[in-house]
């Protein structure tokens, strides 16, 4: 487990004039992308963890969407640091802000530093190392800790996805990107958090930027595209980053509309000839239905068109009937024919479904450990 983030600020944050920035980085190895919008409450911790990185060959690209809480004024103290590039960009949404940073990145590798999260000092060094040694490794990923708004670690119940993947996170593994794609399909869960991974900037030529028309699902959609074109993903042992859970974050809640976008984005991806889906997969009987299974079921699960909802809250049930009937008549009539019963599980467990996909669709699984690095 990585050391907890210190809450005290180093002298150069308390007294900016006493800090002398390092010489400018030429052809920085890592572009750190820091999109901000009214993130002042967390910036001191975030900047501290960036400035304390053991890998010092980086550039910091800040794109602020015209914050009104003092964020821009706080960031302006680094305006004369040649490693830091400050930009104000239009306020067009979360992922539009991410894209503005990515458009300006010049480093070999990219790390998206979400403004309210933190990371261990050795994060960038540990993530860059495997990509430096193997050009087939397009992404490097580590685990993370959940923290609250005050930086205190939370005890969060592990998901079935996390339990499934944990045996390969305890030591360094290079994992077939297509295998991770299949596992993500099986659990309808993003394979990682952006706060814990870095990637080759060249990947953007194949994946494009983040979509801005998909709500909170854009990072998961982009991650799936990334996995299909990544020969290998390096798993780095240790939880070297944090994911902060707090009421103000944009990705706090998940509902039926998000599940519908998630389902529809998967359909789009499977039908996109540019996505890099292996041709051998398309020879598997009912291949698309198998890959869509979990997302279809999750969407129905969140529809709330069930008898127990009608009994507990008739008004809510009728509202959902009207809403779903308008948005997705097919699903409404499926539930009507089921007499609004809860949708049956299409498989005995999602772990079994994951193993089925890994055995059915050609990929390199299970991964073989690379070394016995000591987790932090």
Secondary structure as GFF3:
##gff-version 3
##sequence-region A 1 376
A	DSSP	alpha_helix	11	14	.	.	.	ID=ss1
A	DSSP	three_ten_helix	16	18	.	.	.	ID=ss2
A	DSSP	beta_strand	30	36	.	.	.	ID=ss3
A	DSSP	alpha_helix	40	51	.	.	.	ID=ss4
A	DSSP	beta_strand	58	64	.	.	.	ID=ss5
A	DSSP	alpha_helix	71	75	.	.	.	ID=ss6
A	DSSP	three_ten_helix	76	78	.	.	.	ID=ss7
A	DSSP	beta_strand	84	88	.	.	.	ID=ss8
A	DSSP	alpha_helix	94	104	.	.	.	ID=ss9
A	DSSP	beta_strand	109	112	.	.	.	ID=ss10
A	DSSP	alpha_helix	123	133	.	.	.	ID=ss11
A	DSSP	beta_strand	137	147	.	.	.	ID=ss12
A	DSSP	alpha_helix	160	165	.	.	.	ID=ss13
A	DSSP	three_ten_helix	166	168	.	.	.	ID=ss14
A	DSSP	beta_strand	172	176	.	.	.	ID=ss15
A	DSSP	alpha_helix	177	187	.	.	.	ID=ss16
A	DSSP	three_ten_helix	194	196	.	.	.	ID=ss17
A	DSSP	beta_strand	197	200	.	.	.	ID=ss18
A	DSSP	three_ten_helix	201	203	.	.	.	ID=ss19
A	DSSP	alpha_helix	204	207	.	.	.	ID=ss20
A	DSSP	three_ten_helix	215	217	.	.	.	ID=ss21
A	DSSP	alpha_helix	218	228	.	.	.	ID=ss22
A	DSSP	beta_strand	232	244	.	.	.	ID=ss23
A	DSSP	alpha_helix	256	270	.	.	.	ID=ss24
A	DSSP	three_ten_helix	279	283	.	.	.	ID=ss25
A	DSSP	alpha_helix	287	301	.	.	.	ID=ss26
A	DSSP	alpha_helix	307	312	.	.	.	ID=ss27
A	DSSP	alpha_helix	314	327	.	.	.	ID=ss28
A	DSSP	alpha_helix	329	337	.	.	.	ID=ss29
A	DSSP	alpha_helix	350	360	.	.	.	ID=ss30
A	DSSP	beta_strand	369	371	.	.	.	ID=ss31
###
